[in-house]
Amino acid sequence: MLMPGRKVEWMRAHENVFLQIDQHGTGKGWMSIVVDGRFEEFRDTDLWRNERLHAWSLLQKHFDWWEIGALKPQAQSTASASEHIFYGIFVREVTGRTALSVE
């Protein structure tokens, strides 16, 4: 889930996305993973209702999930449109590398 902004505008214009995750280990060790995928927005329509509800239920399992976005969403009535953007990244490929530090 995201709030409106540049990343969302970019992903809407370019559905092919990459996600890179780096982790530094002890010493000189590290790990890097790259995910290649396709962005798909779960718009606030009946067509995407189940995906949005499922995403919301997964997020609510973590008490502080909203802290990254610095804004906890308020409850929305079913008649109002949500400004929160739900989306999925449909994964095509996952690659990665790792290096272990030998001391």
Steps between C-alpha positions, in 0.01 A plus 500: 500500500621850415380854523480711182836631380780474244559126539135428429493733201813333362365146550170592338690627195752210494360168618836318490661541841801376693548465872849468646567390856850525646614368834843558648629225721777497753841600373503520122210258443192608304195377312309663215171387344332648191134435418377565146125545474194678369309764696123466515284739695202368694270791432211582732242319285292185534742319267788538750297492823621154612867582434471827695331329794759223501787753493339696784459183711869412451614850597288503816684193634798730570428762765743758355472433125399858428805662663707481184255728322483726808124516482255249642193490277168585652200271468315565176128468458401271216350796316822704494800444278825406669808708427715198585638315201506123509708318243676176420833421344458187290843338519667384178846421631703512821880507487763564759857481620665458832851524638616363832775658701770252602710622788 
